[in-house]
Amino acid sequence: MPTLPSTANSIAGLEFIGFTHATATHIYKIYSKYELSSTSPAADNEDLFSFTHGHTIMINTSRFTASTDRQTMTNLGISEDTQNRILNPRFEGVRETESLEYWIEDTVRVDYHTLIRMIERRKERENGE
């Protein structure tokens, strides 16, 4: 189990939600140069997620598309653990209801919001709430 990062909006946070270190670093480097639309944490979270979305939609370009879904995700910088969850044969029937892009986006979104909640709960415990 990966270590819970101290913040979701970080390289470690991006790795936690399913990107390889190299891809997380790349996304965060671009994100950190961006002028945030607001100083509120919620807007900050949405801003970072728009960068992950911008990266995942590149799945439709020839640079990332490969002969197998696994290779496409590898090319896109999706971690092996996330690939295994998306490609789990037990859920093949469900997976075939949507595109690979959809499942990557959905998995990353769910993991991101889960990470935010986990960090909030940890802070509450530390503060004795």
C-alpha positions in Angstrom: 0.0 0.0 0.0 1.4 3.4 -0.9 2.1 6.0 1.7 -0.6 8.6 2.1 0.8 11.9 0.8 0.5 15.0 3.0 -1.3 16.8 0.1 -3.2 15.7 -2.9 -1.8 18.5 -5.1 1.7 17.2 -5.3 3.8 14.7 -7.3 3.2 12.1 -4.6 -0.5 12.8 -4.8 -0.5 12.3 -8.6 1.4 9.0 -8.1 -1.1 7.9 -5.4 -4.0 8.4 -7.8 -2.4 6.3 -10.6 0.3 8.0 -12.5 4.0 6.9 -12.8 6.6 9.1 -11.1 7.8 10.5 -14.4 4.2 11.4 -15.6 3.3 12.8 -12.2 6.4 15.0 -12.2 5.5 16.1 -15.8 1.9 17.0 -14.9 2.8 18.7 -11.7 5.6 20.7 -13.4 3.1 22.1 -15.8 0.4 22.7 -13.1 2.9 24.5 -10.8 3.5 27.1 -13.6 -0.2 27.8 -13.9 -1.7 30.7 -12.2 -4.5 29.3 -10.1 -8.0 30.6 -10.8 -8.7 31.0 -7.1 -7.0 30.7 -3.8 -9.7 28.3 -2.4 -8.7 24.7 -1.9 -11.7 23.4 -3.8 -10.7 25.5 -6.8 -7.1 24.4 -6.5 -8.3 20.8 -6.5 -10.4 21.4 -9.6 -7.5 23.2 -11.3 -5.1 20.2 -10.7 -7.7 17.8 -11.9 -8.1 19.7 -15.1 -4.4 19.1 -15.8 -4.8 15.3 -15.2 -7.8 15.4 -17.6 -5.7 17.2 -20.1 -3.1 14.5 -19.9 -5.5 11.6 -20.1 -7.3 12.9 -23.2 -4.0 12.5 -25.1 -4.9 8.8 -25.2 -6.6 9.7 -28.5 -3.3 10.8 -30.1 -1.1 8.5 -32.1 1.8 9.2 -29.8 0.1 7.2 -27.0 -2.2 4.7 -28.8 -0.8 1.2 -29.0 -1.9 -2.2 -30.0 -3.1 -3.2 -26.5 -4.9 -1.2 -23.8 -2.0 -2.1 -21.4 0.6 -0.6 -23.7 -1.5 2.5 -24.3 -1.7 3.1 -20.6 2.0 2.4 -20.2 2.7 5.0 -22.9 0.3 7.4 -21.1 2.2 7.0 -17.8 -0.5 5.1 -15.9 0.9 3.1 -13.1 1.0 -0.7 -13.2 -1.3 -1.0 -10.2 -3.9 1.3 -11.9 -3.6 -0.7 -15.1 -4.2 -3.9 -13.3 -7.3 -2.5 -11.7 -8.7 -1.2 -15.0 -7.8 -4.4 -16.9 -9.0 -6.9 -14.2 -10.5 -9.7 -16.2 -13.3 -10.1 -13.6 -14.7 -6.8 -14.8 -14.2 -7.2 -18.5 -17.9 -7.0 -19.2 -18.2 -3.8 -17.3 -15.0 -2.4 -18.9 -16.3 -3.0 -22.4 -19.3 -0.7 -21.7 -17.0 2.4 -22.0 -13.8 3.5 -23.7 -10.4 3.1 -22.1 -10.2 6.9 -21.8 -13.4 6.9 -19.8 -12.1 4.2 -17.4 -8.7 6.0 -16.9 -10.5 9.3 -16.2 -13.0 7.6 -13.9 -10.4 5.7 -11.9 -8.2 8.8 -11.5 -11.1 11.0 -10.5 -12.4 8.5 -7.9 -8.9 8.0 -6.5 -8.2 11.8 -6.4 -11.4 12.5 -4.5 -10.8 9.5 -2.2 -7.3 10.8 -1.5 -8.6 14.2 -0.6 -11.1 12.7 1.9 -8.4 10.4 3.4 -6.1 13.4 3.9 -8.9 15.4 5.6 -9.7 12.4 7.9 -6.1 12.1 8.9 -5.9 15.8 9.7 -9.1 15.5 11.8 -7.6 12.6 13.8 -4.4 14.5 14.3 -6.4 17.5 15.6 -8.5 15.3 17.9 -11.7 15.9 16.1 
